[in-house]
């Protein structure tokens, strides 16, 4: 991980908010949210906003890792979704590296519409060893399979 190159990352992006990203649309698909989805405001769901911001940060660091040996994973998100974002809004998103650790990078992210700032936050990504993450996932999947066999017996 080249700290000097990572420290210089800055991005600006535009994103048109779609109906698919609305809170009612998302919660209609979740068993726990179906009962009240139609009472939610027709605006961008916070989780879609967070996923969009995280995907932009991930995109920026992917060119700076050994894809065969490393994977970048989200570690911490702080997002102040401070104003509603209706569908059809053109978001202006900016981000820059705010801090770098031994195996991590923290981005500051902001989003604005034509009227105001709609989001301010930070996203911390960690560079992990691909093999280590794969082994941890495999152990968990094996434990789930053993539990399912036990419960089925």
N, C-alpha and C positions, 0 to 999 in steps of 0.2 A: 504494500500500500504506500503510494507516494504522497506523503503529507503535503508537500509543496504544491503539487498539481491539484489535489483535492481541495486545498484551501482556496483556490481560485475559481471554483465552480460557482457560477451565477446563471440563473435561467429566468426567462420570461415566456409565458405561454398564454394562449387564449383558449377558452373552452365554452362551447355553447351547451347550456343545460337542457336536457331532454326530459320528456314526460317519464321515461323509464327510470330516471334518477329521483323521482319524487318520493316523499315519505309514504303517501298512500299506496303507491304502486309497490314499493318494497314491502310494507307491512301486510299487504294482502297476500303475499307469498309466504309469510311466516305463520305457522300454526298459532303461535301465541299472539299475533297481531291482527288476525283477520277480523275479530269482533269489533275492533275500534278503528281500523284503517280508514274507513270512509269519513271519520270525524277529524282526521289530521289535516293540517293545512297543505295545500297543493304547492309545496316548495321542495327544493332539493333536500334529501335526507342527509343528515350529518355524516352517516357512515359512507355515503357515496362521495361526499366532499373529502373526507379523510382518505379514502381509497385513491381518489384522483391525485391528491397532494403527495401521498406516499409513492404512487406509481411514477410521478415526475421525478422525485428524489432518487428512486431506484434506477430510473433510466439514466440519470446523470452519473451514477457511480459504476454502472455495469461495464463501461469501457475501461475501468481501472482495476479490474480484478482478474485473477487467473480462473476462468470459468470452470476448468476441469477440477481445480482443487478447492475453490472457494464458492461460497454463496453469500448473498447479502440478505439479511433478514431484518424486519422491523423489530425494534426493541422497546421504544417508548414514543408515545404520541401525546402532545398537549395541543389541543385545538379549541380555540374560542370561536365558535360559530356564532358571530355576534349580530347577524341580520338575516332575514329570510331571503332566499334566492329562488324566485319563481322560474318556472320553465320558460325557455326562450331567452333567458339572460345570457349575455356574453360576459363571462368572467375573465378578468385579467389577473393572472397568477404570477407571482414572483417568488423566487427562492434563492438562497445563498447559503454557503457553508458558514455556520456560526462557530463551530468547534470541532476539533479532531482529537481523538484519543488514540491509544495504541492500536485498537482494532475496531474503532467506531468513528462515525461522522455524524454530526448534528446539523440539520438544516433549519433555518428560519424560513417560514413560509407565510405568505400573505395573499389574500384574494380580495379583489374589488369588483363591484359592478359599476354601472354608470352613475350611481347615486352615492355610494359609500363603501367603506371597508366592510366586508362580510365575513372575513376570517383572518385570524392571526394565530400562529402557533409554531411549534417546533416538532421535528421528526428526527428521532435518533435511529440510525441503521448500524448494524453490527456485521462485520466481515467474519464469517464462521467457516470452519473447515467442512467442506461438503461431506466427506466420509463420516465425520463425527455426527453431523446432523442426521445423515442417513441411518447410522447405527442407532441413534436415539429413537428415531421414528420406527425402525424395525422392532426394537424392544417393546415399544408401546403397542404396536399392532399385534405382536405375538401375545402380549398380556390380554389384550381385548379378545383375541381369538380363544385363548384359554378360558377366560371368564364366560364367553358365550357357550363353549362346550360344557362347562360346569353347570351353567344355568339350564341348558337343554337336557342334561342328564336327569 
